Amino acid sequence: MTTTRAPHVDEADALDDEGAIGDGDPADDGAPVTDLPAAMASALDGMDVPTAIRTRRTIRKWTDRPVAPEVVNELLECALWAPSACNMQLWDFVVITDHETRQRLGPAVPHADTAQIVIFICYNSRFSQGSYANIQSAAAAVMNMLLRAHSLGLGGFWQATITDRTLLREIIEMPPDVEVLSTTLFGYPDEAPGAPARRDPSHLIHWQKYDLTKKPILPSAWRPTHWTLAQVADYHQARIRAGPRYNKPIPSEYRAVRGYLGHALRRAGVDAAGKVVVDLLPCTGLYLEAMAAEVPKATLSFVELGTQVADFVHRRMPRPAAFHAYAIEGEGVPSDVPSASADAATVVFRLENLPPDERRRLLREAYRVLKPGGTLVVAHMNVRSYFEVFRWIRWALGRRDVQYALHADPSLGPFEALAPEAVDGLVHEAGFRIEHRHGAFPMPPPDEARHRVRALSRRMVPLARWLGLVHDLSRPLHSVLAPFNRIRFLTAVK
Ligand SMILES: Cc1cc2nc3c(=O)[nH]c(=O)nc-3n(C[C@H](O)[C@H](O)[C@H](O)COP(=O)(O)O)c2cc1C
């Protein structure tokens, strides 16, 4: 049995009015002693700090195994040993172990109903927030808990998302001047996720001064004209870093794009042994994976900007697809895909990501790798659609940030919806003849309406129902409204 001298946080009198523990040296504050169960003691011995840091993973699925109160206390004690600004320890911890409360929290805090333990770290908004001291202190406490949880065989989850703060306040009876800064969830893991890739340190670490020549610091502008291809490559990595769970598209969009790709590729006769399809810059690989099911007999390959992204694509593919690196700069051909070797090439929501010259370079590459008579399939976002209207509303609401990985559709990072005639022009310029044009979504379908309205502001959520209704009622007009389709598809021939 191991014992540690520490504040026993379950006891109401452990925290004084200021939320601080004792008056002086925390080691001398006469706080109660916490007994750690034997199993905890051995786990404690078993993991050193570097191992804990490197092997900890975010766990989002837990078993039903309860977490012993001593273990919960141990986590909280570790939180309280974290550094805090001026050692003021102006935090509060609301610990939810009760099953019924966790179920009620489900609609307000994702995963609260499936974790065994939910801990909210709160801060009184009257206390100084200068230098982000509150946030920094809370973050230190969270990190201590996550590492300690991992060393004890528990899985922890640091979750920023709170879906309904009002409901959360009601359930935990939080006073109006207190804010939840952070949510952590714990339980015994029911999954063993691999380590999501980390960025290349040479892109991130500056020695002695902020080195502006370092590549690639991601621009804060959404128009791809402000981006280099190297930066787009780094952005593609950012998109896959958080894992496939963030790359879920809006279901209606996924069905439409997958449907068109399957249709166009089968029409081009590539669903046969020996036929080769090259997906150009698939990024998350979502649609390459879909193509594997749509044209099961074809041989698939893809061209991407970096190996991290390629590995991610490989992992999600149900069957092998050869990866070819796409050169970020240089005069020669951009990839080692042999000329005139492919029967079809696909470019799905990628022209929008690229600076204008790179759009041309990508389509020239498609032309080069295709056999004479080979088929190019392009999907792109139409600038003359409600997509642009939502972007402008977002802008008007002051939401002018560049959106990165946490978004369900391809309108991320550098992403510029394009005019139909501009895309047609680029495809012609590369040497193709356009054979077929198609489109989808002159109005947002109900699932997309919900998604877009929620992304604007929670207060607008009721609007989504009306938009969905307009979509359904205007169905007979959809063909007339085709010029305003959000997504356009092209099939072109070399
Ligand atoms: C401040 C912060 C907030 C986070 N919020 C969420 C969240 O709301 N939802 C989620 O699924 N993951 C969230 N995460 C977990 C990250 O996605 C995760 O740490 C990251 O993908 C790296 O994986 P790893 O923790 O396994 O190394 C958050 C992490 C941090 C540090």
The ligand as an ORCA input file, in Angstrom:
! r2SCAN-3c Opt
* xyz 0 1
  C      -7.787     21.662    -25.718
  C      -8.189     20.372    -26.361
  C      -9.491     20.202    -26.756
  C      -9.912     19.020    -27.369
  N     -11.214     18.884    -27.706
  C     -11.630     17.759    -28.313
  C     -12.996     17.612    -28.669
  O     -13.818     18.493    -28.417
  N     -13.370     16.483    -29.290
  C     -12.471     15.475    -29.550
  O     -12.882     14.448    -30.101
  N     -11.172     15.568    -29.210
  C     -10.725     16.686    -28.582
  N      -9.417     16.801    -28.190
  C      -8.505     15.653    -28.368
  C      -7.602     15.825    -29.587
  O      -8.325     15.556    -30.763
  C      -6.415     14.875    -29.454
  O      -5.657     15.267    -28.352
  C      -5.540     14.901    -30.687
  O      -6.213     14.357    -31.791
  C      -4.236     14.132    -30.496
  O      -4.494     12.798    -30.133
  P      -3.835     12.162    -28.819
  O      -4.382     12.941    -27.651
  O      -4.280     10.736    -28.795
  O      -2.357     12.307    -28.931
  C      -8.972     17.974    -27.581
  C      -7.654     18.142    -27.164
  C      -7.266     19.324    -26.558
  C      -5.842     19.478    -26.092
*
